[in-house]
Amino acid sequence: MVRVVDVARAVLAPLTRTRVFRRWGPIVLPSVERFVTRLTGGRVQLSGLVVPSLVLHTTGARSGEPRDAPLMYTPDGQGRAIVAGTNFAGERHPAWTTNLLAHPDAAITVRARRMRVHASLIADTERDAVWARIERQWPGYRGYERDSGRTVRLFRLQPIADDAP
């Protein structure tokens, strides 16, 4: 049986690879995501209607200030999330990836539930398998890496159990 979300992905995925999307997506989407998140008290992310989405809460690598980034993620099948620093195929790594390299202990919010995570950079030996998993969810997504001319940073976000008894 075909699901609505699968049809939406099939229609939207090719559009996200266009020059227009890559030009305007980074400008328009973050503001729209923030608006929808505030409007719904964090229960809905616009991108979450099509793909699993989270808000990554990091500490700025240089500033030490809290930073938030709405991101698509891919479940790894073992309770962890995989995130890719594609930056809309931009030539620079997104700031959140630099923040995770400097401060790998972070937090994520998924469907209004916040949890602590530890980020680890995915090893080169695992990259092809991880990209294959991501592309099963969002076909053509690795094209961002090819088009950017850089090796996209891939992270695994491991939930950290709370210390409460």
Buried (B, 14 or more C-beta within 10 A) or exposed (E): EEEEEEEEBEEBBEEBBEEEBBEEBBEEBEEEBBEBBEEEEBEBBBBBEBBBBBBBBBBBBEEEEEBBBBBBBBEBEEEBBBBBBBBBBBEEBBBBBBBBBEBBEBBBBBEEEEBBBBBBEBEEEEBEEBBEBBBEBBBEBBBBBEBBEBEBBBBBBBBEEEEEE
